[in-house]
Amino acid sequence: MNEVQVSDAHALALGAGILGTGGGGNTYLGRIWLERELKKRKISCRVIDAYQVDDQAWVCGVGTMGAPTVAVEKIPRGDELEKAVRVLESHLGVSFEEIVIGEIGGANALKPVICALQMGLPVIDGDGMGRAFPELQMDSFSIGGLI
């Protein structure tokens, strides 16, 4: 099992910025947020391989959409992602077992790690696109008919 620790945040943000090729939001702000959460909780975020996920497991893809500059203009409170996933769990009547990254680019590669950390869940080592993308339905989960 791998883990994301405070010492990994910079490298994770750098890689996400390169793979995002300018999309997916500001990696600097995402990295600061991730580092803060890791230090506050004094634990690391578990990372599991996709093949470790049970075929019947409930997995939630996490990310944000829209103009990334809004997050700079109106700084998030910090629990929006966890709250959104909890509301979805309540609506569906299930408990998610893992979090998956919607897109590897930019801050959207870091936000699911933050959400997984806040929820005490592992994050899956993988994503639905392999880069930042302009529209949600362009990821492999949609193409494969999984959502």
C-alpha positions as CSV (number, residue, x, y, z in Angstrom):
1,M,0.0,0.0,0.0
2,N,1.3,3.5,-0.9
3,E,0.5,6.7,1.0
4,V,0.5,10.4,0.2
5,Q,2.4,12.2,2.9
6,V,3.3,15.9,3.4
7,S,6.6,15.3,1.8
8,D,4.9,14.0,-1.4
9,A,2.6,17.0,-1.9
10,H,5.0,19.1,-3.9
11,A,5.9,16.2,-6.3
12,L,2.2,15.3,-6.7
13,A,1.3,18.9,-7.5
14,L,4.2,19.2,-10.0
15,G,3.2,16.0,-11.8
16,A,-0.5,17.0,-11.9
17,G,0.4,20.4,-13.4
18,I,2.5,18.8,-16.1
19,L,-0.2,16.2,-16.9
20,G,-2.9,18.9,-16.8
21,T,-1.1,21.0,-19.4
22,G,-2.7,24.1,-17.9
23,G,-6.1,22.7,-17.1
24,G,-7.7,21.4,-13.9
25,G,-7.1,24.4,-11.7
26,N,-4.2,25.9,-9.7
27,T,-1.8,23.2,-8.3
28,Y,-0.3,25.7,-5.9
29,L,-3.5,26.3,-4.1
30,G,-4.4,22.6,-4.2
31,R,-0.9,21.7,-2.8
32,I,-1.2,24.2,0.1
33,W,-4.7,22.8,0.9
34,L,-3.4,19.1,0.8
35,E,-0.4,19.9,3.0
36,R,-2.7,21.7,5.5
37,E,-5.0,18.7,5.7
38,L,-2.2,16.2,6.0
39,K,-0.6,18.2,8.8
40,K,-3.9,18.9,10.6
41,R,-4.9,15.2,10.6
42,K,-1.3,13.9,11.2
43,I,-2.0,10.9,9.0
44,S,-1.3,10.0,5.4
45,C,-3.8,9.3,2.6
46,R,-3.8,5.6,1.5
47,V,-3.4,5.0,-2.2
48,I,-4.5,1.7,-3.6
49,D,-4.1,0.1,-7.1
50,A,-7.3,-0.2,-9.2
51,Y,-7.0,-4.0,-9.2
52,Q,-7.5,-3.9,-5.5
53,V,-11.0,-2.5,-5.8
54,D,-13.8,-5.0,-5.3
55,D,-16.0,-5.2,-8.4
56,Q,-19.0,-4.5,-6.2
57,A,-17.5,-1.6,-4.3
58,W,-19.1,1.8,-4.4
59,V,-16.5,4.3,-5.7
60,C,-17.0,8.0,-6.1
61,G,-15.2,10.1,-8.6
62,V,-14.3,13.5,-7.2
63,G,-13.4,16.8,-8.9
64,T,-14.6,20.3,-9.6
65,M,-15.8,21.9,-12.8
66,G,-16.0,25.4,-14.2
67,A,-13.6,28.2,-14.3
68,P,-10.7,27.5,-11.9
69,T,-10.2,31.2,-11.3
70,V,-13.4,31.2,-9.1
71,A,-11.5,29.2,-6.5
72,V,-8.9,32.1,-6.4
73,E,-11.6,34.8,-6.2
74,K,-13.7,32.9,-3.6
75,I,-11.5,30.7,-1.5
76,P,-13.4,27.5,-0.5
77,R,-14.2,26.7,3.1
78,G,-12.4,23.4,2.8
79,D,-15.1,20.7,3.4
80,E,-17.2,21.2,0.2
81,L,-15.9,18.0,-1.4
82,E,-16.5,15.8,1.6
83,K,-20.0,17.3,2.1
84,A,-20.9,16.7,-1.5
85,V,-19.8,13.0,-1.3
86,R,-21.7,12.6,2.0
87,V,-24.9,14.0,0.4
88,L,-24.5,11.7,-2.6
89,E,-24.1,8.7,-0.2
90,S,-27.2,9.7,1.6
91,H,-29.2,10.2,-1.6
92,L,-28.1,6.8,-2.9
93,G,-28.3,5.0,0.5
94,V,-24.8,3.6,0.2
95,S,-21.3,4.2,1.7
96,F,-18.5,4.8,-0.7
97,E,-15.4,2.6,-0.1
98,E,-12.9,4.5,-2.3
99,I,-12.4,7.8,-4.0
100,V,-11.2,8.0,-7.6
101,I,-9.7,11.0,-9.3
102,G,-11.8,12.3,-12.1
103,E,-8.9,13.9,-13.9
104,I,-5.2,13.9,-13.1
105,G,-4.6,17.5,-14.2
106,G,-4.1,20.5,-12.0
107,A,-5.8,20.9,-8.6
108,N,-8.4,18.3,-9.6
109,A,-5.7,15.7,-9.0
110,L,-5.2,16.9,-5.5
111,K,-8.8,17.6,-4.4
112,P,-9.8,13.9,-4.5
113,V,-6.8,13.1,-2.3
114,I,-8.0,15.8,0.2
115,C,-11.6,14.4,0.1
116,A,-10.4,10.8,0.7
117,L,-8.2,12.0,3.6
118,Q,-11.2,13.9,5.1
119,M,-13.4,10.8,4.8
120,G,-10.9,8.3,5.9
121,L,-11.0,6.5,2.6
122,P,-8.3,5.3,0.2
123,V,-7.8,7.0,-3.1
124,I,-7.4,4.9,-6.2
125,D,-4.2,5.2,-8.1
126,G,-5.6,6.2,-11.5
127,D,-8.1,8.6,-13.1
128,G,-10.7,8.8,-15.8
129,M,-8.8,10.7,-18.4
130,G,-5.0,10.8,-18.0
131,R,-4.9,14.6,-18.2
132,A,-7.1,17.6,-17.6
133,F,-10.2,17.7,-19.9
134,P,-12.7,20.3,-20.8
135,E,-15.9,18.3,-20.3
136,L,-16.9,15.6,-17.7
137,Q,-18.4,13.2,-20.2
138,M,-15.0,12.9,-22.0
139,D,-13.6,10.6,-19.3
140,S,-13.2,6.9,-19.7
141,F,-15.9,6.2,-17.1
142,S,-18.5,7.9,-19.4
143,I,-17.2,6.3,-22.5
144,G,-17.3,2.8,-20.9
145,G,-20.9,3.4,-19.7
146,L,-20.0,3.2,-16.0
147,I,-22.0,6.4,-15.1
